[in-house]
Amino acid sequence: MSDQLIIRIDSDLKKRFKKISQNEGKASSQVVRELIENYVIENNLSAYVDDLWERIGEKLNKEFSVEDIDKIVDQVRKDQ
């Protein structure tokens, strides 16, 4: 199910936004959804951290097994 998000913007800005959206062949609401989705993706700290761990893990895999890395992470978490 979809939820609504109601915002207030300047009427001139709304007109210009609607015109640009139409020129792209998109509904204004579609463009807003895409903008919000991209914003969330770009600012999702959890996904960034997961990606960072994955990249670190790839480099560590050359010297350590996955099990070794899991044990090290568990130990660090216990020590905190």
PDB file of N, CA, C and O in Angstrom, chain B, residues numbered from 101:
ATOM      1  N   MET B 101       0.842  -1.174   0.000  1.00  0.00           N
ATOM      2  CA  MET B 101       0.000   0.000   0.000  1.00  0.00           C
ATOM      3  C   MET B 101       0.889   1.240   0.000  1.00  0.00           C
ATOM      4  O   MET B 101       1.933   1.258   0.652  1.00  0.00           O
ATOM      5  N   SER B 102       0.484   2.254  -0.715  1.00  0.00           N
ATOM      6  CA  SER B 102       1.225   3.509  -0.792  1.00  0.00           C
ATOM      7  C   SER B 102       0.673   4.518   0.198  1.00  0.00           C
ATOM      8  O   SER B 102      -0.530   4.564   0.458  1.00  0.00           O
ATOM      9  N   ASP B 103       1.564   5.318   0.741  1.00  0.00           N
ATOM     10  CA  ASP B 103       1.167   6.414   1.623  1.00  0.00           C
ATOM     11  C   ASP B 103       1.337   7.722   0.877  1.00  0.00           C
ATOM     12  O   ASP B 103       2.058   7.805  -0.118  1.00  0.00           O
ATOM     13  N   GLN B 104       0.667   8.729   1.371  1.00  0.00           N
ATOM     14  CA  GLN B 104       0.788  10.052   0.782  1.00  0.00           C
ATOM     15  C   GLN B 104       1.755  10.887   1.591  1.00  0.00           C
ATOM     16  O   GLN B 104       1.870  10.738   2.807  1.00  0.00           O
ATOM     17  N   LEU B 105       2.449  11.771   0.891  1.00  0.00           N
ATOM     18  CA  LEU B 105       3.320  12.757   1.514  1.00  0.00           C
ATOM     19  C   LEU B 105       2.868  14.108   0.998  1.00  0.00           C
ATOM     20  O   LEU B 105       2.945  14.383  -0.200  1.00  0.00           O
ATOM     21  N   ILE B 106       2.403  14.937   1.888  1.00  0.00           N
ATOM     22  CA  ILE B 106       1.903  16.249   1.483  1.00  0.00           C
ATOM     23  C   ILE B 106       2.942  17.297   1.857  1.00  0.00           C
ATOM     24  O   ILE B 106       3.382  17.374   3.004  1.00  0.00           O
ATOM     25  N   ILE B 107       3.326  18.102   0.869  1.00  0.00           N
ATOM     26  CA  ILE B 107       4.321  19.148   1.099  1.00  0.00           C
ATOM     27  C   ILE B 107       3.787  20.476   0.573  1.00  0.00           C
ATOM     28  O   ILE B 107       2.858  20.514  -0.234  1.00  0.00           O
ATOM     29  N   ARG B 108       4.377  21.535   1.036  1.00  0.00           N
ATOM     30  CA  ARG B 108       4.027  22.868   0.543  1.00  0.00           C
ATOM     31  C   ARG B 108       5.238  23.436  -0.188  1.00  0.00           C
ATOM     32  O   ARG B 108       6.361  23.399   0.317  1.00  0.00           O
ATOM     33  N   ILE B 109       4.989  23.963  -1.386  1.00  0.00           N
ATOM     34  CA  ILE B 109       6.051  24.626  -2.143  1.00  0.00           C
ATOM     35  C   ILE B 109       5.468  25.873  -2.787  1.00  0.00           C
ATOM     36  O   ILE B 109       4.252  26.006  -2.927  1.00  0.00           O
ATOM     37  N   ASP B 110       6.334  26.767  -3.168  1.00  0.00           N
ATOM     38  CA  ASP B 110       5.956  27.997  -3.845  1.00  0.00           C
ATOM     39  C   ASP B 110       5.216  27.661  -5.144  1.00  0.00           C
ATOM     40  O   ASP B 110       5.612  26.740  -5.859  1.00  0.00           O
ATOM     41  N   SER B 111       4.168  28.385  -5.445  1.00  0.00           N
ATOM     42  CA  SER B 111       3.354  28.080  -6.632  1.00  0.00           C
ATOM     43  C   SER B 111       4.151  28.209  -7.937  1.00  0.00           C
ATOM     44  O   SER B 111       3.935  27.434  -8.869  1.00  0.00           O
ATOM     45  N   ASP B 112       5.057  29.169  -8.008  1.00  0.00           N
ATOM     46  CA  ASP B 112       5.875  29.309  -9.213  1.00  0.00           C
ATOM     47  C   ASP B 112       6.819  28.111  -9.372  1.00  0.00           C
ATOM     48  O   ASP B 112       7.009  27.596 -10.474  1.00  0.00           O
ATOM     49  N   LEU B 113       7.393  27.688  -8.270  1.00  0.00           N
ATOM     50  CA  LEU B 113       8.267  26.518  -8.295  1.00  0.00           C
ATOM     51  C   LEU B 113       7.480  25.285  -8.731  1.00  0.00           C
ATOM     52  O   LEU B 113       7.985  24.464  -9.497  1.00  0.00           O
ATOM     53  N   LYS B 114       6.258  25.154  -8.252  1.00  0.00           N
ATOM     54  CA  LYS B 114       5.414  24.016  -8.630  1.00  0.00           C
ATOM     55  C   LYS B 114       5.141  24.025 -10.137  1.00  0.00           C
ATOM     56  O   LYS B 114       5.204  22.982 -10.789  1.00  0.00           O
ATOM     57  N   LYS B 115       4.845  25.180 -10.676  1.00  0.00           N
ATOM     58  CA  LYS B 115       4.568  25.282 -12.120  1.00  0.00           C
ATOM     59  C   LYS B 115       5.796  24.903 -12.943  1.00  0.00           C
ATOM     60  O   LYS B 115       5.693  24.160 -13.918  1.00  0.00           O
ATOM     61  N   ARG B 116       6.943  25.414 -12.547  1.00  0.00           N
ATOM     62  CA  ARG B 116       8.180  25.100 -13.274  1.00  0.00           C
ATOM     63  C   ARG B 116       8.530  23.624 -13.151  1.00  0.00           C
ATOM     64  O   ARG B 116       8.951  23.000 -14.125  1.00  0.00           O
ATOM     65  N   PHE B 117       8.356  23.064 -11.960  1.00  0.00           N
ATOM     66  CA  PHE B 117       8.625  21.651 -11.737  1.00  0.00           C
ATOM     67  C   PHE B 117       7.698  20.776 -12.586  1.00  0.00           C
ATOM     68  O   PHE B 117       8.139  19.812 -13.213  1.00  0.00           O
ATOM     69  N   LYS B 118       6.429  21.120 -12.596  1.00  0.00           N
ATOM     70  CA  LYS B 118       5.452  20.348 -13.375  1.00  0.00           C
ATOM     71  C   LYS B 118       5.790  20.395 -14.867  1.00  0.00           C
ATOM     72  O   LYS B 118       5.688  19.385 -15.564  1.00  0.00           O
ATOM     73  N   LYS B 119       6.198  21.581 -15.354  1.00  0.00           N
ATOM     74  CA  LYS B 119       6.543  21.730 -16.767  1.00  0.00           C
ATOM     75  C   LYS B 119       7.758  20.873 -17.124  1.00  0.00           C
ATOM     76  O   LYS B 119       7.765  20.200 -18.155  1.00  0.00           O
ATOM     77  N   ILE B 120       8.774  20.898 -16.278  1.00  0.00           N
ATOM     78  CA  ILE B 120       9.972  20.095 -16.532  1.00  0.00           C
ATOM     79  C   ILE B 120       9.628  18.611 -16.498  1.00  0.00           C
ATOM     80  O   ILE B 120      10.088  17.845 -17.345  1.00  0.00           O
ATOM     81  N   SER B 121       8.831  18.210 -15.533  1.00  0.00           N
ATOM     82  CA  SER B 121       8.423  16.806 -15.434  1.00  0.00           C
ATOM     83  C   SER B 121       7.682  16.366 -16.687  1.00  0.00           C
ATOM     84  O   SER B 121       7.935  15.287 -17.224  1.00  0.00           O
ATOM     85  N   GLN B 122       6.774  17.202 -17.144  1.00  0.00           N
ATOM     86  CA  GLN B 122       6.016  16.877 -18.356  1.00  0.00           C
ATOM     87  C   GLN B 122       6.928  16.793 -19.570  1.00  0.00           C
ATOM     88  O   GLN B 122       6.740  15.932 -20.430  1.00  0.00           O
ATOM     89  N   ASN B 123       7.917  17.682 -19.646  1.00  0.00           N
ATOM     90  CA  ASN B 123       8.864  17.637 -20.760  1.00  0.00           C
ATOM     91  C   ASN B 123       9.639  16.323 -20.783  1.00  0.00           C
ATOM     92  O   ASN B 123      10.048  15.855 -21.845  1.00  0.00           O
ATOM     93  N   GLU B 124       9.840  15.730 -19.604  1.00  0.00           N
ATOM     94  CA  GLU B 124      10.515  14.444 -19.510  1.00  0.00           C
ATOM     95  C   GLU B 124       9.549  13.281 -19.716  1.00  0.00           C
ATOM     96  O   GLU B 124       9.962  12.122 -19.743  1.00  0.00           O
ATOM     97  N   GLY B 125       8.266  13.594 -19.861  1.00  0.00           N
ATOM     98  CA  GLY B 125       7.261  12.549 -20.048  1.00  0.00           C
ATOM     99  C   GLY B 125       6.903  11.835 -18.761  1.00  0.00           C
ATOM    100  O   GLY B 125       6.470  10.683 -18.776  1.00  0.00           O
ATOM    101  N   LYS B 126       7.086  12.524 -17.652  1.00  0.00           N
ATOM    102  CA  LYS B 126       6.804  11.923 -16.351  1.00  0.00           C
ATOM    103  C   LYS B 126       5.797  12.774 -15.589  1.00  0.00           C
ATOM    104  O   LYS B 126       5.695  13.984 -15.791  1.00  0.00           O
ATOM    105  N   ALA B 127       5.061  12.112 -14.716  1.00  0.00           N
ATOM    106  CA  ALA B 127       4.166  12.832 -13.805  1.00  0.00           C
ATOM    107  C   ALA B 127       5.024  13.435 -12.694  1.00  0.00           C
ATOM    108  O   ALA B 127       6.060  12.876 -12.333  1.00  0.00           O
ATOM    109  N   SER B 128       4.597  14.564 -12.160  1.00  0.00           N
ATOM    110  CA  SER B 128       5.332  15.216 -11.074  1.00  0.00           C
ATOM    111  C   SER B 128       5.527  14.268  -9.901  1.00  0.00           C
ATOM    112  O   SER B 128       6.606  14.225  -9.311  1.00  0.00           O
ATOM    113  N   SER B 129       4.504  13.516  -9.563  1.00  0.00           N
ATOM    114  CA  SER B 129       4.605  12.599  -8.426  1.00  0.00           C
ATOM    115  C   SER B 129       5.651  11.512  -8.679  1.00  0.00           C
ATOM    116  O   SER B 129       6.334  11.084  -7.749  1.00  0.00           O
ATOM    117  N   GLN B 130       5.779  11.067  -9.919  1.00  0.00           N
ATOM    118  CA  GLN B 130       6.790  10.063 -10.258  1.00  0.00           C
ATOM    119  C   GLN B 130       8.194  10.626 -10.034  1.00  0.00           C
ATOM    120  O   GLN B 130       9.064   9.946  -9.491  1.00  0.00           O
ATOM    121  N   VAL B 131       8.403  11.862 -10.455  1.00  0.00           N
ATOM    122  CA  VAL B 131       9.715  12.500 -10.278  1.00  0.00           C
ATOM    123  C   VAL B 131      10.027  12.664  -8.789  1.00  0.00           C
ATOM    124  O   VAL B 131      11.155  12.423  -8.360  1.00  0.00           O
ATOM    125  N   VAL B 132       9.042  13.067  -8.013  1.00  0.00           N
ATOM    126  CA  VAL B 132       9.247  13.236  -6.573  1.00  0.00           C
ATOM    127  C   VAL B 132       9.592  11.889  -5.932  1.00  0.00           C
ATOM    128  O   VAL B 132      10.501  11.814  -5.106  1.00  0.00           O
ATOM    129  N   ARG B 133       8.875  10.829  -6.307  1.00  0.00           N
ATOM    130  CA  ARG B 133       9.191   9.503  -5.776  1.00  0.00           C
ATOM    131  C   ARG B 133      10.628   9.098  -6.102  1.00  0.00           C
ATOM    132  O   ARG B 133      11.340   8.577  -5.244  1.00  0.00           O
ATOM    133  N   GLU B 134      11.051   9.341  -7.351  1.00  0.00           N
ATOM    134  CA  GLU B 134      12.416   9.009  -7.760  1.00  0.00           C
ATOM    135  C   GLU B 134      13.434   9.822  -6.965  1.00  0.00           C
ATOM    136  O   GLU B 134      14.455   9.287  -6.531  1.00  0.00           O
ATOM    137  N   LEU B 135      13.160  11.108  -6.773  1.00  0.00           N
ATOM    138  CA  LEU B 135      14.068  11.965  -6.006  1.00  0.00           C
ATOM    139  C   LEU B 135      14.195  11.480  -4.564  1.00  0.00           C
ATOM    140  O   LEU B 135      15.298  11.431  -4.019  1.00  0.00           O
ATOM    141  N   ILE B 136      13.074  11.124  -3.948  1.00  0.00           N
ATOM    142  CA  ILE B 136      13.094  10.646  -2.565  1.00  0.00           C
ATOM    143  C   ILE B 136      13.821   9.308  -2.480  1.00  0.00           C
ATOM    144  O   ILE B 136      14.620   9.092  -1.570  1.00  0.00           O
ATOM    145  N   GLU B 137      13.551   8.421  -3.415  1.00  0.00           N
ATOM    146  CA  GLU B 137      14.213   7.117  -3.420  1.00  0.00           C
ATOM    147  C   GLU B 137      15.729   7.278  -3.548  1.00  0.00           C
ATOM    148  O   GLU B 137      16.485   6.634  -2.820  1.00  0.00           O
ATOM    149  N   ASN B 138      16.171   8.131  -4.469  1.00  0.00           N
ATOM    150  CA  ASN B 138      17.608   8.374  -4.640  1.00  0.00           C
ATOM    151  C   ASN B 138      18.219   9.006  -3.396  1.00  0.00           C
ATOM    152  O   ASN B 138      19.342   8.672  -3.017  1.00  0.00           O
ATOM    153  N   TYR B 139      17.496   9.903  -2.768  1.00  0.00           N
ATOM    154  CA  TYR B 139      17.979  10.551  -1.549  1.00  0.00           C
ATOM    155  C   TYR B 139      18.193   9.524  -0.444  1.00  0.00           C
ATOM    156  O   TYR B 139      19.218   9.536   0.239  1.00  0.00           O
ATOM    157  N   VAL B 140      17.220   8.639  -0.276  1.00  0.00           N
ATOM    158  CA  VAL B 140      17.317   7.609   0.757  1.00  0.00           C
ATOM    159  C   VAL B 140      18.481   6.670   0.460  1.00  0.00           C
ATOM    160  O   VAL B 140      19.231   6.308   1.367  1.00  0.00           O
ATOM    161  N   ILE B 141      18.638   6.277  -0.787  1.00  0.00           N
ATOM    162  CA  ILE B 141      19.739   5.390  -1.167  1.00  0.00           C
ATOM    163  C   ILE B 141      21.085   6.057  -0.883  1.00  0.00           C
ATOM    164  O   ILE B 141      21.985   5.428  -0.326  1.00  0.00           O
ATOM    165  N   GLU B 142      21.220   7.307  -1.260  1.00  0.00           N
ATOM    166  CA  GLU B 142      22.485   8.022  -1.096  1.00  0.00           C
ATOM    167  C   GLU B 142      22.815   8.323   0.363  1.00  0.00           C
ATOM    168  O   GLU B 142      23.982   8.486   0.719  1.00  0.00           O
ATOM    169  N   ASN B 143      21.796   8.397   1.199  1.00  0.00           N
ATOM    170  CA  ASN B 143      22.014   8.783   2.591  1.00  0.00           C
ATOM    171  C   ASN B 143      21.751   7.651   3.580  1.00  0.00           C
ATOM    172  O   ASN B 143      21.618   7.889   4.780  1.00  0.00           O
ATOM    173  N   ASN B 144      21.678   6.438   3.080  1.00  0.00           N
ATOM    174  CA  ASN B 144      21.414   5.292   3.935  1.00  0.00           C
ATOM    175  C   ASN B 144      22.720   4.837   4.570  1.00  0.00           C
ATOM    176  O   ASN B 144      23.500   4.120   3.942  1.00  0.00           O
ATOM    177  N   LEU B 145      22.961   5.243   5.793  1.00  0.00           N
ATOM    178  CA  LEU B 145      24.198   4.936   6.487  1.00  0.00           C
ATOM    179  C   LEU B 145      24.380   3.436   6.660  1.00  0.00           C
ATOM    180  O   LEU B 145      25.495   2.930   6.536  1.00  0.00           O
ATOM    181  N   SER B 146      23.322   2.734   6.941  1.00  0.00           N
ATOM    182  CA  SER B 146      23.402   1.289   7.135  1.00  0.00           C
ATOM    183  C   SER B 146      23.930   0.595   5.885  1.00  0.00           C
ATOM    184  O   SER B 146      24.798  -0.273   5.975  1.00  0.00           O
ATOM    185  N   ALA B 147      23.414   0.970   4.734  1.00  0.00           N
ATOM    186  CA  ALA B 147      23.871   0.362   3.478  1.00  0.00           C
ATOM    187  C   ALA B 147      25.328   0.723   3.222  1.00  0.00           C
ATOM    188  O   ALA B 147      26.095  -0.101   2.723  1.00  0.00           O
ATOM    189  N   TYR B 148      25.709   1.943   3.559  1.00  0.00           N
ATOM    190  CA  TYR B 148      27.101   2.369   3.384  1.00  0.00           C
ATOM    191  C   TYR B 148      28.025   1.524   4.254  1.00  0.00           C
ATOM    192  O   TYR B 148      29.071   1.066   3.794  1.00  0.00           O
ATOM    193  N   VAL B 149      27.640   1.320   5.503  1.00  0.00           N
ATOM    194  CA  VAL B 149      28.463   0.533   6.419  1.00  0.00           C
ATOM    195  C   VAL B 149      28.551  -0.915   5.936  1.00  0.00           C
ATOM    196  O   VAL B 149      29.627  -1.512   5.958  1.00  0.00           O
ATOM    197  N   ASP B 150      27.425  -1.479   5.502  1.00  0.00           N
ATOM    198  CA  ASP B 150      27.432  -2.844   4.978  1.00  0.00           C
ATOM    199  C   ASP B 150      28.373  -2.968   3.788  1.00  0.00           C
ATOM    200  O   ASP B 150      29.133  -3.931   3.683  1.00  0.00           O
ATOM    201  N   ASP B 151      28.315  -1.993   2.896  1.00  0.00           N
ATOM    202  CA  ASP B 151      29.197  -2.005   1.727  1.00  0.00           C
ATOM    203  C   ASP B 151      30.658  -1.885   2.154  1.00  0.00           C
ATOM    204  O   ASP B 151      31.532  -2.559   1.609  1.00  0.00           O
ATOM    205  N   LEU B 152      30.906  -1.031   3.123  1.00  0.00           N
ATOM    206  CA  LEU B 152      32.265  -0.857   3.628  1.00  0.00           C
ATOM    207  C   LEU B 152      32.793  -2.166   4.220  1.00  0.00           C
ATOM    208  O   LEU B 152      33.922  -2.568   3.939  1.00  0.00           O
ATOM    209  N   TRP B 153      31.973  -2.828   5.040  1.00  0.00           N
ATOM    210  CA  TRP B 153      32.379  -4.108   5.618  1.00  0.00           C
ATOM    211  C   TRP B 153      32.658  -5.131   4.529  1.00  0.00           C
ATOM    212  O   TRP B 153      33.609  -5.906   4.627  1.00  0.00           O
ATOM    213  N   GLU B 154      31.838  -5.135   3.504  1.00  0.00           N
ATOM    214  CA  GLU B 154      32.030  -6.084   2.410  1.00  0.00           C
ATOM    215  C   GLU B 154      33.359  -5.835   1.705  1.00  0.00           C
ATOM    216  O   GLU B 154      34.090  -6.777   1.398  1.00  0.00           O
ATOM    217  N   ARG B 155      33.668  -4.566   1.449  1.00  0.00           N
ATOM    218  CA  ARG B 155      34.940  -4.240   0.794  1.00  0.00           C
ATOM    219  C   ARG B 155      36.130  -4.577   1.677  1.00  0.00           C
ATOM    220  O   ARG B 155      37.148  -5.071   1.191  1.00  0.00           O
ATOM    221  N   ILE B 156      36.004  -4.314   2.968  1.00  0.00           N
ATOM    222  CA  ILE B 156      37.075  -4.667   3.899  1.00  0.00           C
ATOM    223  C   ILE B 156      37.238  -6.185   3.932  1.00  0.00           C
ATOM    224  O   ILE B 156      38.350  -6.711   3.909  1.00  0.00           O
ATOM    225  N   GLY B 157      36.103  -6.867   3.987  1.00  0.00           N
ATOM    226  CA  GLY B 157      36.133  -8.326   4.019  1.00  0.00           C
ATOM    227  C   GLY B 157      36.811  -8.924   2.802  1.00  0.00           C
ATOM    228  O   GLY B 157      37.540  -9.909   2.917  1.00  0.00           O
ATOM    229  N   GLU B 158      36.578  -8.343   1.644  1.00  0.00           N
ATOM    230  CA  GLU B 158      37.208  -8.846   0.421  1.00  0.00           C
ATOM    231  C   GLU B 158      38.726  -8.742   0.516  1.00  0.00           C
ATOM    232  O   GLU B 158      39.447  -9.641   0.083  1.00  0.00           O
ATOM    233  N   LYS B 159      39.201  -7.647   1.082  1.00  0.00           N
ATOM    234  CA  LYS B 159      40.645  -7.476   1.217  1.00  0.00           C
ATOM    235  C   LYS B 159      41.210  -8.412   2.282  1.00  0.00           C
ATOM    236  O   LYS B 159      42.303  -8.956   2.126  1.00  0.00           O
ATOM    237  N   LEU B 160      40.455  -8.595   3.368  1.00  0.00           N
ATOM    238  CA  LEU B 160      40.915  -9.469   4.434  1.00  0.00           C
ATOM    239  C   LEU B 160      40.864 -10.940   4.049  1.00  0.00           C
ATOM    240  O   LEU B 160      41.640 -11.748   4.560  1.00  0.00           O
ATOM    241  N   ASN B 161      39.954 -11.284   3.154  1.00  0.00           N
ATOM    242  CA  ASN B 161      39.817 -12.676   2.746  1.00  0.00           C
ATOM    243  C   ASN B 161      41.102 -13.232   2.157  1.00  0.00           C
ATOM    244  O   ASN B 161      41.294 -14.448   2.126  1.00  0.00           O
ATOM    245  N   LYS B 162      41.961 -12.378   1.700  1.00  0.00           N
ATOM    246  CA  LYS B 162      43.227 -12.835   1.145  1.00  0.00           C
ATOM    247  C   LYS B 162      44.130 -13.404   2.246  1.00  0.00           C
ATOM    248  O   LYS B 162      44.967 -14.268   1.985  1.00  0.00           O
ATOM    249  N   GLU B 163      43.953 -12.912   3.479  1.00  0.00           N
ATOM    250  CA  GLU B 163      44.785 -13.351   4.585  1.00  0.00           C
ATOM    251  C   GLU B 163      44.017 -14.170   5.618  1.00  0.00           C
ATOM    252  O   GLU B 163      44.604 -14.990   6.324  1.00  0.00           O
ATOM    253  N   PHE B 164      42.709 -13.950   5.708  1.00  0.00           N
ATOM    254  CA  PHE B 164      41.890 -14.605   6.721  1.00  0.00           C
ATOM    255  C   PHE B 164      40.703 -15.293   6.062  1.00  0.00           C
ATOM    256  O   PHE B 164      40.270 -14.894   4.980  1.00  0.00           O
ATOM    257  N   SER B 165      40.184 -16.314   6.706  1.00  0.00           N
ATOM    258  CA  SER B 165      38.961 -16.958   6.222  1.00  0.00           C
ATOM    259  C   SER B 165      37.761 -16.160   6.719  1.00  0.00           C
ATOM    260  O   SER B 165      37.896 -15.306   7.595  1.00  0.00           O
ATOM    261  N   VAL B 166      36.607 -16.436   6.166  1.00  0.00           N
ATOM    262  CA  VAL B 166      35.381 -15.767   6.601  1.00  0.00           C
ATOM    263  C   VAL B 166      35.138 -16.049   8.080  1.00  0.00           C
ATOM    264  O   VAL B 166      34.708 -15.167   8.823  1.00  0.00           O
ATOM    265  N   GLU B 167      35.409 -17.260   8.498  1.00  0.00           N
ATOM    266  CA  GLU B 167      35.221 -17.630   9.901  1.00  0.00           C
ATOM    267  C   GLU B 167      36.143 -16.820  10.811  1.00  0.00           C
ATOM    268  O   GLU B 167      35.741 -16.378  11.887  1.00  0.00           O
ATOM    269  N   ASP B 168      37.396 -16.632  10.358  1.00  0.00           N
ATOM    270  CA  ASP B 168      38.345 -15.821  11.133  1.00  0.00           C
ATOM    271  C   ASP B 168      37.824 -14.401  11.306  1.00  0.00           C
ATOM    272  O   ASP B 168      37.889 -13.839  12.399  1.00  0.00           O
ATOM    273  N   ILE B 169      37.313 -13.830  10.237  1.00  0.00           N
ATOM    274  CA  ILE B 169      36.794 -12.458  10.273  1.00  0.00           C
ATOM    275  C   ILE B 169      35.607 -12.371  11.210  1.00  0.00           C
ATOM    276  O   ILE B 169      35.507 -11.436  12.005  1.00  0.00           O
ATOM    277  N   ASP B 170      34.691 -13.358  11.122  1.00  0.00           N
ATOM    278  CA  ASP B 170      33.519 -13.369  12.009  1.00  0.00           C
ATOM    279  C   ASP B 170      33.949 -13.436  13.477  1.00  0.00           C
ATOM    280  O   ASP B 170      33.379 -12.749  14.325  1.00  0.00           O
ATOM    281  N   LYS B 171      34.948 -14.260  13.772  1.00  0.00           N
ATOM    282  CA  LYS B 171      35.439 -14.380  15.148  1.00  0.00           C
ATOM    283  C   LYS B 171      36.047 -13.063  15.626  1.00  0.00           C
ATOM    284  O   LYS B 171      35.815 -12.637  16.757  1.00  0.00           O
ATOM    285  N   ILE B 172      36.818 -12.427  14.762  1.00  0.00           N
ATOM    286  CA  ILE B 172      37.442 -11.150  15.116  1.00  0.00           C
ATOM    287  C   ILE B 172      36.382 -10.090  15.398  1.00  0.00           C
ATOM    288  O   ILE B 172      36.476  -9.360  16.384  1.00  0.00           O
ATOM    289  N   VAL B 173      35.382 -10.007  14.537  1.00  0.00           N
ATOM    290  CA  VAL B 173      34.299  -9.030  14.720  1.00  0.00           C
ATOM    291  C   VAL B 173      33.558  -9.315  16.018  1.00  0.00           C
ATOM    292  O   VAL B 173      33.285  -8.394  16.788  1.00  0.00           O
ATOM    293  N   ASP B 174      33.230 -10.575  16.271  1.00  0.00           N
ATOM    294  CA  ASP B 174      32.538 -10.938  17.516  1.00  0.00           C
ATOM    295  C   ASP B 174      33.367 -10.549  18.736  1.00  0.00           C
ATOM    296  O   ASP B 174      32.829 -10.035  19.716  1.00  0.00           O
ATOM    297  N   GLN B 175      34.678 -10.793  18.677  1.00  0.00           N
ATOM    298  CA  GLN B 175      35.557 -10.464  19.800  1.00  0.00           C
ATOM    299  C   GLN B 175      35.598  -8.948  20.036  1.00  0.00           C
ATOM    300  O   GLN B 175      35.536  -8.495  21.179  1.00  0.00           O
ATOM    301  N   VAL B 176      35.701  -8.182  18.974  1.00  0.00           N
ATOM    302  CA  VAL B 176      35.725  -6.723  19.096  1.00  0.00           C
ATOM    303  C   VAL B 176      34.421  -6.224  19.701  1.00  0.00           C
ATOM    304  O   VAL B 176      34.434  -5.333  20.551  1.00  0.00           O
ATOM    305  N   ARG B 177      33.305  -6.785  19.274  1.00  0.00           N
ATOM    306  CA  ARG B 177      32.006  -6.368  19.830  1.00  0.00           C
ATOM    307  C   ARG B 177      31.916  -6.706  21.307  1.00  0.00           C
ATOM    308  O   ARG B 177      31.357  -5.924  22.077  1.00  0.00           O
ATOM    309  N   LYS B 178      32.450  -7.853  21.729  1.00  0.00           N
ATOM    310  CA  LYS B 178      32.416  -8.249  23.136  1.00  0.00           C
ATOM    311  C   LYS B 178      33.294  -7.329  23.977  1.00  0.00           C
ATOM    312  O   LYS B 178      32.964  -7.025  25.123  1.00  0.00           O
ATOM    313  N   ASP B 179      34.402  -6.891  23.412  1.00  0.00           N
ATOM    314  CA  ASP B 179      35.352  -6.055  24.141  1.00  0.00           C
ATOM    315  C   ASP B 179      34.848  -4.633  24.358  1.00  0.00           C
ATOM    316  O   ASP B 179      35.404  -3.910  25.185  1.00  0.00           O
ATOM    317  N   GLN B 180      33.838  -4.222  23.657  1.00  0.00           N
ATOM    318  CA  GLN B 180      33.352  -2.841  23.773  1.00  0.00           C
ATOM    319  C   GLN B 180      32.501  -2.644  24.978  1.00  0.00           C
ATOM    320  O   GLN B 180      32.016  -1.538  25.217  1.00  0.00           O
TER     321      GLN B 180
END
